[in-house]
Amino acid sequence: MQTLVVAAHGSRREASNTEVRLLVQRLSESVPGPFALIEAGFLELASPSIPEAITSCIEAGADRIVVVPYFLASGRHVSEDIPRIVEAMSARHPQVMIHAADHIGASQAMPRLILEAAGPVHDAVGNGQSCTPC
C-alpha cells in the first residue's frame, strides 16, 4: 500500500496547523489517486510529528511512503531536516520504502497556481473594484 505524508513546518498559530490538516483532508476526499492513505506531519510546534505520521502509515499497512515537503523554498528544513528524518525512519523500518519528494515550491505547477490565485484579484482590480485587503 502506498501512502503520502504532507510534511509541513508547524506553527504556534493553531489555525495554520488546522489549515494543513484541512488540506490533507481535502486531498484524502478527492478523486481516488495512487495513495491509500494521506497524513499530515509537522516538523515542529504541532502534532503529529513527521516521524509519527510515517509510523501511522506503517501501522496502517504502508509498504511505500512518499513524504512531500509542504514548503515553497529549499531552505535548511527541506534540504537537511526532512531528508534526515526520512533517512532515520528508513533505517528504522527497512521493510518500507520511504522516499522524500521535491518540495511543492519546485513543482512545475507552481507558476500556474500563482497566476490562478492572482486571477480573481487581477480581474476585480481590472474592473475598477478595490483590492481587498490591499
N, CA, C and O atoms as a printed pandas DataFrame, in Angstrom:
     atom_number atom_name residue_name chain_id  residue_number  x_coord  y_coord  z_coord
0              1         N          MET        A               1    0.846   -1.177    0.000
1              2        CA          MET        A               1    0.000    0.000    0.000
2              3         C          MET        A               1    0.891    1.240    0.000
3              4         O          MET        A               1    1.843    1.337    0.775
4              5         N          GLN        A               2    0.568    2.182   -0.881
5              6        CA          GLN        A               2    1.327    3.423   -0.971
6              7         C          GLN        A               2    0.590    4.533   -0.223
7              8         O          GLN        A               2   -0.618    4.704   -0.382
8              9         N          THR        A               3    1.328    5.281    0.591
9             10        CA          THR        A               3    0.740    6.374    1.355
10            11         C          THR        A               3    1.528    7.659    1.137
11            12         O          THR        A               3    2.633    7.645    0.595
12            13         N          LEU        A               4    0.942    8.765    1.569
13            14        CA          LEU        A               4    1.535   10.079    1.398
14            15         C          LEU        A               4    1.561   10.796    2.738
15            16         O          LEU        A               4    0.579   10.780    3.479
16            17         N          VAL        A               5    2.692   11.427    3.046
17            18        CA          VAL        A               5    2.795   12.299    4.211
18            19         C          VAL        A               5    3.092   13.702    3.694
19            20         O          VAL        A               5    4.101   13.930    3.028
20            21         N          VAL        A               6    2.200   14.634    4.009
21            22        CA          VAL        A               6    2.405   16.044    3.687
22            23         C          VAL        A               6    3.142   16.631    4.882
23            24         O          VAL        A               6    2.574   16.778    5.965
24            25         N          ALA        A               7    4.410   16.964    4.676
25            26        CA          ALA        A               7    5.295   17.409    5.757
26            27         C          ALA        A               7    5.355   18.936    5.792
27            28         O          ALA        A               7    5.959   19.566    4.923
28            29         N          ALA        A               8    4.724   19.514    6.800
29            30        CA          ALA        A               8    4.687   20.966    6.951
30            31         C          ALA        A               8    5.577   21.392    8.113
31            32         O          ALA        A               8    6.048   20.555    8.884
32            33         N          HIS        A               9    5.802   22.689    8.233
33            34        CA          HIS        A               9    6.661   23.191    9.300
34            35         C          HIS        A               9    6.017   23.049   10.662
35            36         O          HIS        A               9    6.643   22.547   11.595
36            37         N          GLY        A              10    4.778   23.484   10.788
37            38        CA          GLY        A              10    4.119   23.573   12.082
38            39         C          GLY        A              10    4.197   25.005   12.574
39            40         O          GLY        A              10    5.133   25.735   12.246
40            41         N          SER        A              11    3.214   25.401   13.358
41            42        CA          SER        A              11    3.126   26.788   13.787
42            43         C          SER        A              11    2.602   26.898   15.212
43            44         O          SER        A              11    1.871   26.025   15.681
44            45         N          ARG        A              12    2.973   27.960   15.887
45            46        CA          ARG        A              12    2.371   28.254   17.189
46            47         C          ARG        A              12    0.918   28.688   16.996
47            48         O          ARG        A              12    0.105   28.600   17.916
48            49         N          ARG        A              13    0.615   29.145   15.819
49            50        CA          ARG        A              13   -0.746   29.575   15.477
50            51         C          ARG        A              13   -1.538   28.347   15.033
51            52         O          ARG        A              13   -1.345   27.852   13.923
52            53         N          GLU        A              14   -2.410   27.865   15.878
53            54        CA          GLU        A              14   -3.126   26.611   15.612
54            55         C          GLU        A              14   -3.942   26.676   14.322
55            56         O          GLU        A              14   -4.120   25.658   13.653
56            57         N          ALA        A              15   -4.436   27.858   13.969
57            58        CA          ALA        A              15   -5.203   27.979   12.725
58            59         C          ALA        A              15   -4.358   27.586   11.517
59            60         O          ALA        A              15   -4.884   27.036   10.550
60            61         N          SER        A              16   -3.077   27.858   11.561
61            62        CA          SER        A              16   -2.181   27.475   10.471
62            63         C          SER        A              16   -2.055   25.953   10.383
63            64         O          SER        A              16   -2.087   25.385    9.291
64            65         N          ASN        A              17   -1.911   25.297   11.536
65            66        CA          ASN        A              17   -1.826   23.832   11.566
66            67         C          ASN        A              17   -3.130   23.209   11.086
67            68         O          ASN        A              17   -3.119   22.204   10.375
68            69         N          THR        A              18   -4.250   23.806   11.474
69            70        CA          THR        A              18   -5.558   23.321   11.037
70            71         C          THR        A              18   -5.694   23.444    9.528
71            72         O          THR        A              18   -6.284   22.579    8.879
72            73         N          GLU        A              19   -5.151   24.514    8.972
73            74        CA          GLU        A              19   -5.193   24.703    7.522
74            75         C          GLU        A              19   -4.495   23.544    6.796
75            76         O          GLU        A              19   -4.989   23.056    5.780
76            77         N          VAL        A              20   -3.365   23.117    7.316
77            78        CA          VAL        A              20   -2.639   21.984    6.719
78            79         C          VAL        A              20   -3.470   20.708    6.863
79            80         O          VAL        A              20   -3.588   19.933    5.913
80            81         N          ARG        A              21   -4.039   20.492    8.031
81            82        CA          ARG        A              21   -4.865   19.288    8.250
82            83         C          ARG        A              21   -6.072   19.276    7.317
83            84         O          ARG        A              21   -6.445   18.222    6.802
84            85         N          LEU        A              22   -6.687   20.440    7.095
85            86        CA          LEU        A              22   -7.832   20.519    6.179
86            87         C          LEU        A              22   -7.404   20.251    4.736
87            88         O          LEU        A              22   -8.147   19.627    3.978
88            89         N          LEU        A              23   -6.222   20.713    4.354
89            90        CA          LEU        A              23   -5.695   20.409    3.029
90            91         C          LEU        A              23   -5.547   18.900    2.859
91            92         O          LEU        A              23   -5.934   18.340    1.833
92            93         N          VAL        A              24   -4.988   18.255    3.863
93            94        CA          VAL        A              24   -4.808   16.796    3.809
94            95         C          VAL        A              24   -6.163   16.095    3.738
95            96         O          VAL        A              24   -6.319   15.109    3.018
96            97         N          GLN        A              25   -7.127   16.598    4.476
97            98        CA          GLN        A              25   -8.477   16.026    4.423
98            99         C          GLN        A              25   -9.062   16.176    3.020
99           100         O          GLN        A              25   -9.661   15.235    2.500
100          101         N          ARG        A              26   -8.897   17.352    2.397
101          102        CA          ARG        A              26   -9.399   17.564    1.029
102          103         C          ARG        A              26   -8.688   16.636    0.048
103          104         O          ARG        A              26   -9.321   16.093   -0.857
104          105         N          LEU        A              27   -7.382   16.449    0.217
105          106        CA          LEU        A              27   -6.647   15.519   -0.641
106          107         C          LEU        A              27   -7.195   14.104   -0.486
107          108         O          LEU        A              27   -7.370   13.384   -1.469
108          109         N          SER        A              28   -7.460   13.717    0.746
109          110        CA          SER        A              28   -7.969   12.370    1.027
110          111         C          SER        A              28   -9.352   12.145    0.421
111          112         O          SER        A              28   -9.689   11.030    0.024
112          113         N          GLU        A              29  -10.142   13.204    0.355
113          114        CA          GLU        A              29  -11.513   13.095   -0.144
114          115         C          GLU        A              29  -11.610   13.292   -1.648
115          116         O          GLU        A              29  -12.678   13.096   -2.228
116          117         N          SER        A              30  -10.507   13.678   -2.289
117          118        CA          SER        A              30  -10.548   13.941   -3.727
118          119         C          SER        A              30  -10.623   12.631   -4.503
119          120         O          SER        A              30  -10.599   11.539   -3.935
120          121         N          VAL        A              31  -10.715   12.780   -5.800
121          122        CA          VAL        A              31  -10.803   11.621   -6.687
122          123         C          VAL        A              31   -9.740   10.602   -6.297
123          124         O          VAL        A              31   -8.597   10.974   -6.035
124          125         N          PRO        A              32  -10.101    9.321   -6.256
125          126        CA          PRO        A              32   -9.106    8.307   -5.862
126          127         C          PRO        A              32   -7.822    8.442   -6.676
127          128         O          PRO        A              32   -7.842    8.556   -7.902
128          129         N          GLY        A              33   -6.726    8.424   -5.960
129          130        CA          GLY        A              33   -5.426    8.537   -6.597
130          131         C          GLY        A              33   -4.549    7.377   -6.193
131          132         O          GLY        A              33   -5.048    6.327   -5.786
132          133         N          PRO        A              34   -3.252    7.555   -6.303
133          134        CA          PRO        A              34   -2.340    6.444   -6.027
134          135         C          PRO        A              34   -2.110    6.180   -4.541
135          136         O          PRO        A              34   -1.445    5.204   -4.193
136          137         N          PHE        A              35   -2.645    7.028   -3.653
137          138        CA          PHE        A              35   -2.356    6.899   -2.227
138          139         C          PHE        A              35   -3.565    6.382   -1.457
139          140         O          PHE        A              35   -4.646    6.969   -1.500
140          141         N          ALA        A              36   -3.360    5.279   -0.758
141          142        CA          ALA        A              36   -4.435    4.685    0.032
142          143         C          ALA        A              36   -4.708    5.476    1.308
143          144         O          ALA        A              36   -5.801    5.404    1.869
144          145         N          LEU        A              37   -3.719    6.222    1.755
145          146        CA          LEU        A              37   -3.825    6.990    2.996
146          147         C          LEU        A              37   -2.966    8.239    2.846
147          148         O          LEU        A              37   -1.863    8.180    2.303
148          149         N          ILE        A              38   -3.478    9.372    3.333
149          150        CA          ILE        A              38   -2.723   10.622    3.305
150          151         C          ILE        A              38   -2.745   11.201    4.711
151          152         O          ILE        A              38   -3.807   11.361    5.313
152          153         N          GLU        A              39   -1.558   11.512    5.227
153          154        CA          GLU        A              39   -1.411   12.031    6.592
154          155         C          GLU        A              39   -0.665   13.361    6.559
155          156         O          GLU        A              39    0.128   13.614    5.653
156          157         N          ALA        A              40   -0.923   14.203    7.545
157          158        CA          ALA        A              40   -0.127   15.407    7.760
158          159         C          ALA        A              40    0.918   15.087    8.812
159          160         O          ALA        A              40    0.658   14.326    9.744
160          161         N          GLY        A              41    2.097   15.667    8.665
161          162        CA          GLY        A              41    3.149   15.547    9.664
162          163         C          GLY        A              41    3.849   16.890    9.785
163          164         O          GLY        A              41    4.039   17.590    8.790
164          165         N          PHE        A              42    4.231   17.250   11.006
165          166        CA          PHE        A              42    4.818   18.561   11.243
166          167         C          PHE        A              42    6.252   18.432   11.745
167          168         O          PHE        A              42    6.576   17.544   12.534
168          169         N          LEU        A              43    7.089   19.325   11.274
169          170        CA          LEU        A              43    8.491   19.341   11.664
170          171         C          LEU        A              43    8.644   19.756   13.127
171          172         O          LEU        A              43    9.451   19.188   13.863
172          173         N          GLU        A              44    7.866   20.745   13.534
173          174        CA          GLU        A              44    7.919   21.217   14.918
174          175         C          GLU        A              44    6.636   21.970   15.250
175          176         O          GLU        A              44    5.869   22.334   14.358
176          177         N          LEU        A              45    6.415   22.195   16.515
177          178        CA          LEU        A              45    5.343   23.039   17.033
178          179         C          LEU        A              45    3.930   22.492   16.883
179          180         O          LEU        A              45    2.985   23.142   17.330
180          181         N          ALA        A              46    3.746   21.329   16.275
181          182        CA          ALA        A              46    2.409   20.768   16.087
182          183         C          ALA        A              46    2.495   19.245   16.016
183          184         O          ALA        A              46    3.566   18.672   15.818
184          185         N          SER        A              47    1.357   18.621   16.180
185          186        CA          SER        A              47    1.266   17.161   16.117
186          187         C          SER        A              47    0.324   16.764   14.995
187          188         O          SER        A              47   -0.605   17.500   14.660
188          189         N          PRO        A              48    0.568   15.605   14.422
189          190        CA          PRO        A              48    1.651   14.674   14.711
190          191         C          PRO        A              48    2.956   15.133   14.070
191          192         O          PRO        A              48    2.955   15.886   13.096
192          193         N          SER        A              49    4.054   14.673   14.626
193          194        CA          SER        A              49    5.354   14.953   14.026
194          195         C          SER        A              49    5.478   14.160   12.723
195          196         O          SER        A              49    4.679   13.260   12.462
196          197         N          ILE        A              50    6.461   14.491   11.924
197          198        CA          ILE        A              50    6.681   13.734   10.685
198          199         C          ILE        A              50    6.966   12.263   10.998
199          200         O          ILE        A              50    6.383   11.396   10.346
200          201         N          PRO        A              51    7.836   11.939   11.968
201          202        CA          PRO        A              51    8.030   10.520   12.300
202          203         C          PRO        A              51    6.744    9.843   12.779
203          204         O          PRO        A              51    6.506    8.679   12.458
204          205         N          GLU        A              52    5.920   10.551   13.537
205          206        CA          GLU        A              52    4.649    9.971   13.984
206          207         C          GLU        A              52    3.716    9.702   12.808
207          208         O          GLU        A              52    3.040    8.673   12.777
208          209         N          ALA        A              53    3.673   10.618   11.840
209          210        CA          ALA        A              53    2.837   10.417   10.660
210          211         C          ALA        A              53    3.331    9.222    9.844
211          212         O          ALA        A              53    2.529    8.423    9.361
212          213         N          ILE        A              54    4.646    9.102    9.693
213          214        CA          ILE        A              54    5.213    7.952    8.974
214          215         C          ILE        A              54    4.875    6.660    9.710
215          216         O          ILE        A              54    4.480    5.675    9.086
216          217         N          THR        A              55    5.026    6.659   11.027
217          218        CA          THR        A              55    4.705    5.482   11.833
218          219         C          THR        A              55    3.228    5.110   11.687
219          220         O          THR        A              55    2.890    3.931   11.593
220          221         N          SER        A              56    2.358    6.109   11.668
221          222        CA          SER        A              56    0.928    5.858   11.488
222          223         C          SER        A              56    0.655    5.170   10.159
223          224         O          SER        A              56   -0.168    4.258   10.086
224          225         N          CYS        A              57    1.347    5.606    9.102
225          226        CA          CYS        A              57    1.192    4.976    7.792
226          227         C          CYS        A              57    1.664    3.527    7.832
227          228         O          CYS        A              57    1.013    2.636    7.285
228          229         N          ILE        A              58    2.795    3.302    8.479
229          230        CA          ILE        A              58    3.331    1.934    8.583
230          231         C          ILE        A              58    2.367    1.043    9.357
231          232         O          ILE        A              58    2.114   -0.093    8.957
232          233         N          GLU        A              59    1.834    1.548   10.452
233          234        CA          GLU        A              59    0.876    0.773   11.256
234          235         C          GLU        A              59   -0.394    0.477   10.475
235          236         O          GLU        A              59   -1.068   -0.516   10.750
236          237         N          ALA        A              60   -0.732    1.323    9.504
237          238        CA          ALA        A              60   -1.913    1.091    8.668
238          239         C          ALA        A              60   -1.626    0.112    7.532
239          240         O          ALA        A              60   -2.538   -0.283    6.806
240          241         N          GLY        A              61   -0.345   -0.284    7.377
241          242        CA          GLY        A              61   -0.002   -1.277    6.368
242          243         C          GLY        A              61    0.792   -0.755    5.186
243          244         O          GLY        A              61    0.938   -1.460    4.187
244          245         N          ALA        A              62    1.299    0.446    5.272
245          246        CA          ALA        A              62    2.065    1.001    4.154
246          247         C          ALA        A              62    3.352    0.234    3.924
247          248         O          ALA        A              62    4.052   -0.136    4.866
248          249         N          ASP        A              63    3.651    0.002    2.652
249          250        CA          ASP        A              63    4.962   -0.551    2.302
250          251         C          ASP        A              63    5.752    0.452    1.459
251          252         O          ASP        A              63    6.939    0.259    1.197
252          253         N          ARG        A              64    5.072    1.534    1.034
253          254        CA          ARG        A              64    5.704    2.638    0.315
254          255         C          ARG        A              64    5.117    3.944    0.847
255          256         O          ARG        A              64    3.899    4.110    0.915
256          257         N          ILE        A              65    6.001    4.866    1.223
257          258        CA          ILE        A              65    5.560    6.158    1.755
258          259         C          ILE        A              65    6.288    7.261    1.001
259          260         O          ILE        A              65    7.513    7.244    0.888
260          261         N          VAL        A              66    5.529    8.215    0.488
261          262        CA          VAL        A              66    6.091    9.395   -0.150
262          263         C          VAL        A              66    5.889   10.558    0.817
263          264         O          VAL        A              66    4.773   10.810    1.271
264          265         N          VAL        A              67    6.967   11.257    1.127
265          266        CA          VAL        A              67    6.922   12.426    2.005
266          267         C          VAL        A              67    7.099   13.656    1.122
267          268         O          VAL        A              67    8.140   13.823    0.487
268          269         N          VAL        A              68    6.082   14.519    1.081
269          270        CA          VAL        A              68    6.145   15.740    0.279
270          271         C          VAL        A              68    6.309   16.932    1.213
271          272         O          VAL        A              68    5.402   17.240    1.987
272          273         N          PRO        A              69    7.458   17.607    1.149
273          274        CA          PRO        A              69    7.645   18.809    1.957
274          275         C          PRO        A              69    6.723   19.939    1.476
275          276         O          PRO        A              69    6.817   20.389    0.334
276          277         N          TYR        A              70    5.850   20.376    2.352
277          278        CA          TYR        A              70    4.900   21.445    2.053
278          279         C          TYR        A              70    5.579   22.786    2.341
279          280         O          TYR        A              70    5.187   23.528    3.242
280          281         N          PHE        A              71    6.608   23.066    1.544
281          282        CA          PHE        A              71    7.434   24.263    1.684
282          283         C          PHE        A              71    7.607   24.878    0.307
283          284         O          PHE        A              71    7.644   24.163   -0.694
284          285         N          LEU        A              72    7.715   26.212    0.248
285          286        CA          LEU        A              72    7.885   26.879   -1.038
286          287         C          LEU        A              72    9.334   26.951   -1.492
287          288         O          LEU        A              72    9.593   26.966   -2.696
288          289         N          ALA        A              73   10.276   26.996   -0.577
289          290        CA          ALA        A              73   11.684   27.121   -0.945
290          291         C          ALA        A              73   12.507   26.034   -0.258
291          292         O          ALA        A              73   12.087   25.449    0.741
292          293         N          SER        A              74   13.675   25.782   -0.811
293          294        CA          SER        A              74   14.507   24.693   -0.295
294          295         C          SER        A              74   15.520   25.197    0.729
295          296         O          SER        A              74   16.729   25.150    0.502
296          297         N          GLY        A              75   15.015   25.670    1.838
297          298        CA          GLY        A              75   15.881   26.069    2.940
298          299         C          GLY        A              75   16.386   24.852    3.699
299          300         O          GLY        A              75   16.300   23.722    3.217
300          301         N          ARG        A              76   16.906   25.095    4.875
301          302        CA          ARG        A              76   17.513   24.037    5.681
302          303         C          ARG        A              76   16.536   22.900    6.011
303          304         O          ARG        A              76   16.925   21.732    6.007
304          305         N          HIS        A              77   15.291   23.231    6.292
305          306        CA          HIS        A              77   14.326   22.176    6.620
306          307         C          HIS        A              77   14.145   21.209    5.449
307          308         O          HIS        A              77   14.095   19.993    5.635
308          309         N          VAL        A              78   14.047   21.769    4.243
309          310        CA          VAL        A              78   13.844   20.934    3.048
310          311         C          VAL        A              78   15.119   20.202    2.662
311          312         O          VAL        A              78   15.073   19.023    2.309
312          313         N          SER        A              79   16.252   20.883    2.725
313          314        CA          SER        A              79   17.499   20.276    2.243
314          315         C          SER        A              79   18.200   19.399    3.275
315          316         O          SER        A              79   18.978   18.521    2.903
316          317         N          GLU        A              80   17.938   19.620    4.574
317          318        CA          GLU        A              80   18.633   18.848    5.604
318          319         C          GLU        A              80   17.699   18.110    6.565
319          320         O          GLU        A              80   17.808   16.896    6.734
320          321         N          ASP        A              81   16.787   18.844    7.189
321          322        CA          ASP        A              81   15.992   18.261    8.281
322          323         C          ASP        A              81   15.052   17.143    7.821
323          324         O          ASP        A              81   15.052   16.055    8.398
324          325         N          ILE        A              82   14.260   17.407    6.795
325          326        CA          ILE        A              82   13.314   16.381    6.337
326          327         C          ILE        A              82   14.049   15.172    5.759
327          328         O          ILE        A              82   13.681   14.044    6.084
328          329         N          PRO        A              83   15.083   15.354    4.909
329          330        CA          PRO        A              83   15.833   14.175    4.455
330          331         C          PRO        A              83   16.435   13.367    5.612
331          332         O          PRO        A              83   16.484   12.139    5.552
332          333         N          ARG        A              84   16.887   14.051    6.654
333          334        CA          ARG        A              84   17.452   13.355    7.823
334          335         C          ARG        A              84   16.367   12.506    8.521
335          336         O          ARG        A              84   16.632   11.378    8.939
336          337         N          ILE        A              85   15.168   13.049    8.640
337          338        CA          ILE        A              85   14.058   12.302    9.244
338          339         C          ILE        A              85   13.706   11.099    8.382
339          340         O          ILE        A              85   13.522    9.996    8.898
340          341         N          VAL        A              86   13.610   11.304    7.069
341          342        CA          VAL        A              86   13.272   10.204    6.160
342          343         C          VAL        A              86   14.339    9.113    6.230
343          344         O          VAL        A              86   14.017    7.925    6.258
344          345         N          GLU        A              87   15.601    9.516    6.260
345          346        CA          GLU        A              87   16.699    8.541    6.352
346          347         C          GLU        A              87   16.617    7.749    7.662
347          348         O          GLU        A              87   16.777    6.529    7.654
348          349         N          ALA        A              88   16.372    8.425    8.774
349          350        CA          ALA        A              88   16.279    7.751   10.069
350          351         C          ALA        A              88   15.091    6.787   10.109
351          352         O          ALA        A              88   15.206    5.675   10.624
352          353         N          MET        A              89   13.954    7.215    9.566
353          354        CA          MET        A              89   12.774    6.337    9.559
354          355         C          MET        A              89   12.985    5.159    8.609
355          356         O          MET        A              89   12.506    4.058    8.882
356          357         N          SER        A              90   13.688    5.371    7.506
357          358        CA          SER        A              90   14.006    4.276    6.580
358          359         C          SER        A              90   14.907    3.250    7.252
359          360         O          SER        A              90   14.718    2.046    7.078
360          361         N          ALA        A              91   15.886    3.722    8.019
361          362        CA          ALA        A              91   16.782    2.809    8.729
362          363         C          ALA        A              91   16.028    2.027    9.792
363          364         O          ALA        A              91   16.316    0.852   10.019
364          365         N          ARG        A              92   15.072    2.666   10.441
365          366        CA          ARG        A              92   14.279    2.021   11.489
366          367         C          ARG        A              92   13.273    1.028   10.927
367          368         O          ARG        A              92   12.877    0.081   11.606
368          369         N          HIS        A              93   12.853    1.256    9.652
369          370        CA          HIS        A              93   11.844    0.405    9.013
370          371         C          HIS        A              93   12.327   -0.006    7.625
371          372         O          HIS        A              93   11.771    0.445    6.623
372          373         N          PRO        A              94   13.353   -0.853    7.548
373          374        CA          PRO        A              94   13.938   -1.198    6.243
374          375         C          PRO        A              94   12.979   -1.934    5.306
375          376         O          PRO        A              94   13.214   -1.985    4.098
376          377         N          GLN        A              95   11.913   -2.497    5.844
377          378        CA          GLN        A              95   10.938   -3.208    5.023
378          379         C          GLN        A              95   10.004   -2.258    4.268
379          380         O          GLN        A              95    9.251   -2.689    3.396
380          381         N          VAL        A              96   10.055   -0.960    4.605
381          382        CA          VAL        A              96    9.186    0.042    3.994
382          383         C          VAL        A              96   10.037    0.997    3.151
383          384         O          VAL        A              96   11.072    1.487    3.602
384          385         N          MET        A              97    9.587    1.249    1.932
385          386        CA          MET        A              97   10.282    2.199    1.075
386          387         C          MET        A              97    9.744    3.595    1.402
387          388         O          MET        A              97    8.580    3.891    1.134
388          389         N          ILE        A              98   10.591    4.450    1.981
389          390        CA          ILE        A              98   10.201    5.803    2.359
390          391         C          ILE        A              98   11.028    6.753    1.512
391          392         O          ILE        A              98   12.258    6.705    1.532
392          393         N          HIS        A              99   10.350    7.616    0.770
393          394        CA          HIS        A              99   11.024    8.493   -0.187
394          395         C          HIS        A              99   10.557    9.933    0.027
395          396         O          HIS        A              99    9.360   10.180    0.172
396          397         N          ALA        A             100   11.484   10.876    0.047
397          398        CA          ALA        A             100   11.145   12.301    0.102
398          399         C          ALA        A             100   11.055   12.840   -1.318
399          400         O          ALA        A             100   12.001   12.719   -2.097
400          401         N          ALA        A             101    9.928   13.428   -1.648
401          402        CA          ALA        A             101    9.735   14.058   -2.955
402          403         C          ALA        A             101   10.268   15.487   -2.901
403          404         O          ALA        A             101   10.651   15.973   -1.837
404          405         N          ASP        A             102   10.290   16.151   -4.042
405          406        CA          ASP        A             102   10.652   17.561   -4.073
406          407         C          ASP        A             102    9.627   18.379   -3.296
407          408         O          ASP        A             102    8.459   18.001   -3.208
408          409         N          HIS        A             103   10.070   19.496   -2.735
409          410        CA          HIS        A             103    9.145   20.393   -2.046
410          411         C          HIS        A             103    8.183   21.004   -3.068
411          412         O          HIS        A             103    8.498   21.087   -4.255
412          413         N          ILE        A             104    7.010   21.429   -2.595
413          414        CA          ILE        A             104    5.989   21.886   -3.545
414          415         C          ILE        A             104    6.415   23.127   -4.321
415          416         O          ILE        A             104    5.953   23.336   -5.442
416          417         N          GLY        A             105    7.277   23.944   -3.751
417          418        CA          GLY        A             105    7.751   25.130   -4.467
418          419         C          GLY        A             105    8.518   24.789   -5.730
419          420         O          GLY        A             105    8.629   25.625   -6.627
420          421         N          ALA        A             106    9.048   23.579   -5.818
421          422        CA          ALA        A             106    9.796   23.147   -7.004
422          423         C          ALA        A             106    8.887   22.567   -8.081
423          424         O          ALA        A             106    9.351   22.235   -9.172
424          425         N          SER        A             107    7.600   22.443   -7.783
425          426        CA          SER        A             107    6.662   21.838   -8.729
426          427         C          SER        A             107    6.532   22.681  -10.001
427          428         O          SER        A             107    6.492   23.910   -9.937
428          429         N          GLN        A             108    6.468   22.024  -11.132
429          430        CA          GLN        A             108    6.243   22.705  -12.410
430          431         C          GLN        A             108    4.858   23.371  -12.441
431          432         O          GLN        A             108    4.615   24.255  -13.262
432          433         N          ALA        A             109    3.961   22.952  -11.556
433          434        CA          ALA        A             109    2.618   23.537  -11.495
434          435         C          ALA        A             109    2.590   24.873  -10.754
435          436         O          ALA        A             109    1.595   25.593  -10.833
436          437         N          MET        A             110    3.664   25.220  -10.032
437          438        CA          MET        A             110    3.645   26.414   -9.186
438          439         C          MET        A             110    3.363   27.705   -9.949
439          440         O          MET        A             110    2.547   28.496   -9.475
440          441         N          PRO        A             111    3.991   27.975  -11.112
441          442        CA          PRO        A             111    3.666   29.232  -11.822
442          443         C          PRO        A             111    2.177   29.343  -12.149
443          444         O          PRO        A             111    1.581   30.410  -11.998
444          445         N          ARG        A             112    1.581   28.237  -12.596
445          446        CA          ARG        A             112    0.152   28.248  -12.927
446          447         C          ARG        A             112   -0.684   28.502  -11.681
447          448         O          ARG        A             112   -1.664   29.245  -11.734
448          449         N          LEU        A             113   -0.307   27.890  -10.559
449          450        CA          LEU        A             113   -1.053   28.081   -9.316
450          451         C          LEU        A             113   -0.992   29.531   -8.832
451          452         O          LEU        A             113   -1.987   30.068   -8.345
452          453         N          ILE        A             114    0.177   30.163   -8.966
453          454        CA          ILE        A             114    0.321   31.563   -8.556
454          455         C          ILE        A             114   -0.565   32.456   -9.428
455          456         O          ILE        A             114   -1.261   33.333   -8.916
456          457         N          LEU        A             115   -0.539   32.232  -10.732
457          458        CA          LEU        A             115   -1.374   33.035  -11.627
458          459         C          LEU        A             115   -2.857   32.771  -11.367
459          460         O          LEU        A             115   -3.669   33.694  -11.428
460          461         N          GLU        A             116   -3.209   31.539  -11.083
461          462        CA          GLU        A             116   -4.593   31.198  -10.772
462          463         C          GLU        A             116   -5.048   31.899   -9.487
463          464         O          GLU        A             116   -6.171   32.397   -9.412
464          465         N          ALA        A             117   -4.171   31.934   -8.477
465          466        CA          ALA        A             117   -4.508   32.602   -7.223
466          467         C          ALA        A             117   -4.646   34.110   -7.410
467          468         O          ALA        A             117   -5.489   34.738   -6.770
468          469         N          ALA        A             118   -3.837   34.687   -8.268
469          470        CA          ALA        A             118   -3.879   36.130   -8.507
470          471         C          ALA        A             118   -5.026   36.528   -9.422
471          472         O          ALA        A             118   -5.436   37.689   -9.418
472          473         N          GLY        A             119   -5.541   35.614  -10.190
473          474        CA          GLY        A             119   -6.583   35.912  -11.177
474          475         C          GLY        A             119   -7.785   36.660  -10.644
475          476         O          GLY        A             119   -8.133   37.701  -11.201
476          477         N          PRO        A             120   -8.444   36.183   -9.588
477          478        CA          PRO        A             120   -9.629   36.897   -9.094
478          479         C          PRO        A             120   -9.328   38.329   -8.659
479          480         O          PRO        A             120  -10.131   39.232   -8.893
480          481         N          VAL        A             121   -8.185   38.535   -8.033
481          482        CA          VAL        A             121   -7.819   39.892   -7.599
482          483         C          VAL        A             121   -7.527   40.742   -8.825
483          484         O          VAL        A             121   -7.974   41.886   -8.905
484          485         N          HIS        A             122   -6.787   40.199   -9.778
485          486        CA          HIS        A             122   -6.466   40.931  -11.007
486          487         C          HIS        A             122   -7.741   41.315  -11.740
487          488         O          HIS        A             122   -7.873   42.449  -12.201
488          489         N          ASP        A             123   -8.684   40.379  -11.851
489          490        CA          ASP        A             123   -9.946   40.646  -12.539
490          491         C          ASP        A             123  -10.738   41.739  -11.832
491          492         O          ASP        A             123  -11.297   42.622  -12.483
492          493         N          ALA        A             124  -10.791   41.684  -10.489
493          494        CA          ALA        A             124  -11.542   42.679   -9.726
494          495         C          ALA        A             124  -10.924   44.063   -9.863
495          496         O          ALA        A             124  -11.642   45.041  -10.073
496          497         N          VAL        A             125   -9.603   44.158   -9.748
497          498        CA          VAL        A             125   -8.915   45.439   -9.852
498          499         C          VAL        A             125   -9.034   45.979  -11.277
499          500         O          VAL        A             125   -9.206   47.181  -11.479
500          501         N          GLY        A             126   -8.941   45.087  -12.258
501          502        CA          GLY        A             126   -9.077   45.490  -13.663
502          503         C          GLY        A             126  -10.452   46.043  -13.981
503          504         O          GLY        A             126  -10.606   46.818  -14.926
504          505         N          ASN        A             127  -11.467   45.651  -13.195
505          506        CA          ASN        A             127  -12.825   46.127  -13.390
506          507         C          ASN        A             127  -13.139   47.342  -12.515
507          508         O          ASN        A             127  -14.301   47.723  -12.370
508          509         N          GLY        A             128  -12.109   47.943  -11.937
509          510        CA          GLY        A             128  -12.290   49.146  -11.149
510          511         C          GLY        A             128  -12.699   48.902   -9.695
511          512         O          GLY        A             128  -12.970   49.857   -8.968
512          513         N          GLN        A             129  -12.745   47.675   -9.272
513          514        CA          GLN        A             129  -13.098   47.383   -7.890
514          515         C          GLN        A             129  -11.875   47.572   -7.006
515          516         O          GLN        A             129  -10.737   47.494   -7.469
516          517         N          SER        A             130  -12.126   47.821   -5.735
517          518        CA          SER        A             130  -10.995   47.950   -4.809
518          519         C          SER        A             130  -10.394   46.592   -4.534
519          520         O          SER        A             130  -11.077   45.569   -4.586
520          521         N          CYS        A             131   -9.126   46.596   -4.244
521          522        CA          CYS        A             131   -8.391   45.369   -3.958
522          523         C          CYS        A             131   -8.422   45.137   -2.451
523          524         O          CYS        A             131   -7.653   45.756   -1.716
524          525         N          THR        A             132   -9.282   44.274   -1.994
525          526        CA          THR        A             132   -9.389   43.974   -0.570
526          527         C          THR        A             132   -8.577   42.723   -0.281
527          528         O          THR        A             132   -8.802   41.718   -0.955
528          529         N          PRO        A             133   -7.689   42.708    0.629
529          530        CA          PRO        A             133   -7.375   43.707    1.643
530          531         C          PRO        A             133   -6.219   44.613    1.269
531          532         O          PRO        A             133   -5.563   45.163    2.154
532          533         N          CYS        A             134   -5.941   44.790   -0.050
533          534        CA          CYS        A             134   -4.813   45.645   -0.466
534          535         C          CYS        A             134   -4.916   47.053    0.074
535          536         O          CYS        A             134   -4.045   47.881   -0.191
